[in-house]
Amino acid sequence: MSADELLPDPLPADPLPMFATWFSDARARNVQPNPDAMVLATVGDDGAPSARVVLCKRLVADQGFIVFFTNYDSRKGRDLTARPRAAVVFHWDTLHRQVRLEGPVVRSPAPESDQYFASRAFESRVGAWASVQSEPLPSRAALVDQVRAVRERLGLLQATDGQVPRPPHWGGIRLWIDSIELWSEGAGRIHDRARWQRKLTKKDEFTFSGGPWTGTRLNP
């Protein structure tokens, strides 16, 4: 492990600038197929964990949250509505780095969801209306029929970049970070690892304020 790959000693008081640098670096180097990919873990009604890969579409390091988008009626959406807390993991194996985040979640403000939805590819916007995410589907043909029905209902018979409104059941989720772990791979499995935690206080429907971080170096 080279000196520039080690976590600073002493640890920084605020870990989010380092996370932002790692995130930006992973995207800029373009050595992984999708550096925005992260594993999202939620908890269901039965107390069992569930994990899936989603895309981090925004990091607001100065405030301390990330944003991903989903169907609010999907399994993960229902989990997060009932138990509004989640954990995510970024694993940039080609960069020998990993980041774990935990914290409470809230839905994004409507303008934030509208803006991102409008930036999506035309077919992706149609698909957000057509897919009843996480629900049983009798066949692939049935899904194709659902897409066709949506296009007809919205008057989008041609594959154009026409106006497709955002579905009310689809939008952003903000995960506000109250725990973060940074991990850097080391030779002989002597990795460099540290965790920071802080207390969050809810300010309004979309926003938390964060207290000071407490950082601790961990055994790998």
Secondary structure, 3 states (H helix, E strand, C coil): CCHHHCCCCCCCCCCHHHHHHHHHHHHHHCCCCCCCEEEEEEECCCCCEEEEEEECCEEECCCCEEEEEEECCCHHHHHHHHCCEEEEEEEEHHHCEEEEEEEEEEECCHHHHHHHHHHCCHHHHHHHHHCCCCCCCCCHHHHHHHHHHHHHHCCCCCCCCCCCCCCCCEEEEEEECCEEEEEECCHHHCCEEEEEECCEEECCCCCEEECCCEEEEECC
